[in-house]
């Protein structure tokens, strides 16, 4: 196998690893978006029902229960998402994505400074 063929093969392997990692990120992001949407929808439904049908005492109990439930489920979900995100970002081929993200952040900051009124 020539040096050029090895280079192409290594590039293909790296690209496949990058694509797989990017797909994992996409799935994780979609999952977070879906979960966020479901939480917001259910919260809106519960709030509408609570406001229309409940006394002030019941509303206070509802808010307390809601806070506790969100703290318990939210912390675990975000912790798990953060761990999964870190695992994904630590995989081979993700350095370029991190660098791209940092570059785009700097670009956005520069753009904002240039066009600030």
RAJO-V424771 format. One record per residue. N is the residue number from 1. RES is the residue in three letters. SS is DSSP state (alpha for helix, beta for strand, coil for the rest). NEAR is the number of other ideal C-beta (glycine too) atoms within 8 Angstrom. Layout:
n-><N/N>
res-><RES/RES>
ss-><SS/SS>
near-><NEAR/NEAR>
This chain:
n-><1/2/3/4/5/6/7/8/9/10/11/12/13/14/15/16/17/18/19/20/21/22/23/24/25/26/27/28/29/30/31/32/33/34/35/36/37/38/39/40/41/42/43/44/45/46/47/48/49/50/51/52/53/54/55/56/57/58/59/60/61/62/63/64/65/66/67/68/69/70/71/72/73/74/75/76/77/78/79/80/81/82/83/84/85/86/87/88/89/90/91/92/93/94/95/96/97/98/99/100/101/102/103/104/105/106/107/108/109/110/111/112/113/114/115/116/117>
res-><UNK/UNK/UNK/UNK/UNK/UNK/UNK/UNK/UNK/UNK/UNK/UNK/UNK/UNK/UNK/UNK/UNK/UNK/UNK/UNK/UNK/UNK/UNK/UNK/UNK/UNK/UNK/UNK/UNK/UNK/UNK/UNK/UNK/UNK/UNK/UNK/UNK/UNK/UNK/UNK/UNK/UNK/UNK/UNK/UNK/UNK/UNK/UNK/UNK/UNK/UNK/UNK/UNK/UNK/UNK/UNK/UNK/UNK/UNK/UNK/UNK/UNK/UNK/UNK/UNK/UNK/UNK/UNK/UNK/UNK/UNK/UNK/UNK/UNK/UNK/UNK/UNK/UNK/UNK/UNK/UNK/UNK/UNK/UNK/UNK/UNK/UNK/UNK/UNK/UNK/UNK/UNK/UNK/UNK/UNK/UNK/UNK/UNK/UNK/UNK/UNK/UNK/UNK/UNK/UNK/UNK/UNK/UNK/UNK/UNK/UNK/UNK/UNK/UNK/UNK/UNK/UNK>
ss-><coil/coil/alpha/alpha/alpha/alpha/alpha/alpha/alpha/alpha/alpha/alpha/alpha/alpha/alpha/alpha/alpha/alpha/alpha/alpha/alpha/alpha/alpha/alpha/alpha/alpha/alpha/alpha/alpha/alpha/alpha/alpha/alpha/alpha/alpha/alpha/alpha/alpha/alpha/alpha/alpha/alpha/alpha/alpha/alpha/alpha/alpha/alpha/alpha/alpha/alpha/alpha/alpha/coil/coil/alpha/alpha/alpha/alpha/alpha/alpha/alpha/alpha/alpha/alpha/alpha/alpha/alpha/alpha/alpha/alpha/alpha/alpha/alpha/alpha/alpha/alpha/alpha/alpha/alpha/alpha/alpha/alpha/alpha/alpha/alpha/alpha/alpha/alpha/coil/coil/coil/coil/coil/alpha/alpha/alpha/alpha/alpha/alpha/alpha/alpha/alpha/alpha/alpha/alpha/alpha/alpha/alpha/alpha/alpha/alpha/alpha/alpha/alpha/coil/coil>
near-><4/5/5/6/8/9/8/8/9/8/8/8/8/10/8/8/11/12/8/8/14/9/8/10/11/8/8/12/8/8/8/9/8/8/9/8/8/8/8/8/8/8/9/8/8/10/8/8/9/11/8/6/5/10/5/6/6/9/11/8/8/11/8/8/8/10/8/8/8/8/8/8/8/8/8/8/9/8/8/8/10/8/8/9/10/8/8/12/9/6/10/6/10/12/6/8/13/9/8/8/8/8/8/8/8/8/8/8/8/8/8/8/7/6/6/5/2>
